[in-house]
Amino acid sequence: MILVDTGPLIALIDKSQGEVHVRCVATYKTLTEPLLTTWPCFTEAMYFLLELRGWSAQAILWNFIKRKALFLWRNPVSKSSLKNPGKL
């Protein structure tokens, strides 16, 4: 899996990002593994996609998950890990 932040998620979908969109799409086409992101990044991407392109752009991002091209990281926080947050 390839870890991806908010910016590339938006650039993959939003053509108004210009050259960044073109580079992200070109790179995405060469990948042989699915993408991985966190819930905060996914939420932020959904917010900005709504602002930039509307609900149809959000639907495209949801389809990445449906196609299993994008996964959301789930890392449960246990009580023991909260006792020593430096080990997170």
C-alpha positions as CSV (number, residue, x, y, z in Angstrom):
1,M,0.0,0.0,0.0
2,I,1.1,3.6,-0.7
3,L,0.4,6.2,1.9
4,V,-1.3,9.3,0.5
5,D,-2.1,12.7,2.0
6,T,-5.0,15.0,1.3
7,G,-3.4,17.0,-1.5
8,P,-2.8,14.2,-3.9
9,L,-6.3,12.8,-3.2
10,I,-7.7,16.1,-4.3
11,A,-5.4,16.5,-7.2
12,L,-6.3,13.0,-8.6
13,I,-9.9,14.1,-8.9
14,D,-9.9,17.9,-9.4
15,K,-8.7,18.9,-12.9
16,S,-8.5,22.5,-11.9
17,Q,-5.3,21.6,-10.0
18,G,-3.6,21.9,-13.4
19,E,-0.1,20.4,-13.7
20,V,-0.4,18.8,-10.3
21,H,-3.5,16.9,-11.4
22,V,-1.8,15.7,-14.6
23,R,1.3,14.5,-12.6
24,C,-0.8,12.8,-9.9
25,V,-3.0,11.0,-12.5
26,A,0.1,9.9,-14.5
27,T,1.8,8.6,-11.3
28,Y,-1.4,6.9,-10.2
29,K,-1.6,5.0,-13.5
30,T,1.9,3.5,-12.8
31,L,1.1,2.2,-9.3
32,T,0.6,-1.5,-8.7
33,E,-0.6,-1.2,-5.1
34,P,-3.6,0.4,-3.6
35,L,-3.5,3.7,-1.8
36,L,-3.8,4.1,2.0
37,T,-4.9,7.2,3.8
38,T,-6.2,8.2,7.3
39,W,-9.7,9.2,8.2
40,P,-8.6,12.8,8.9
41,C,-7.1,13.1,5.4
42,F,-10.1,11.5,3.8
43,T,-12.5,13.8,5.6
44,E,-10.4,16.9,4.6
45,A,-10.3,15.7,1.0
46,M,-14.1,15.2,1.0
47,Y,-14.6,18.7,2.4
48,F,-12.3,20.4,-0.2
49,L,-13.7,18.4,-3.1
50,L,-17.2,19.5,-2.2
51,E,-16.0,23.1,-2.1
52,L,-14.0,22.8,-5.3
53,R,-16.1,20.5,-7.5
54,G,-19.3,19.6,-5.7
55,W,-20.8,16.3,-4.6
56,S,-19.9,14.6,-7.9
57,A,-16.2,14.9,-6.9
58,Q,-16.9,13.4,-3.6
59,A,-18.6,10.5,-5.3
60,I,-15.4,9.9,-7.3
61,L,-13.4,9.7,-4.1
62,W,-16.0,7.2,-2.6
63,N,-15.6,5.1,-5.7
64,F,-11.9,4.8,-5.0
65,I,-12.9,3.0,-1.7
66,K,-15.6,0.9,-3.4
67,R,-13.1,-0.3,-6.0
68,K,-10.6,-1.0,-3.3
69,A,-8.1,1.4,-4.8
70,L,-8.1,3.4,-1.6
71,F,-8.1,2.1,2.0
72,L,-8.7,3.9,5.2
73,W,-6.2,3.3,8.0
74,R,-7.8,2.2,11.3
75,N,-5.5,2.2,14.2
76,P,-7.4,1.8,17.4
77,V,-5.9,3.6,20.4
78,S,-5.8,1.5,23.5
79,K,-5.8,2.7,27.1
80,S,-2.2,1.4,27.5
81,S,-1.0,3.4,24.6
82,L,-2.4,6.6,26.1
83,K,-0.3,6.0,29.2
84,N,2.8,6.5,27.1
85,P,1.9,8.6,24.0
86,G,5.5,8.8,22.9
87,K,5.2,5.2,21.7
88,L,2.3,5.9,19.4
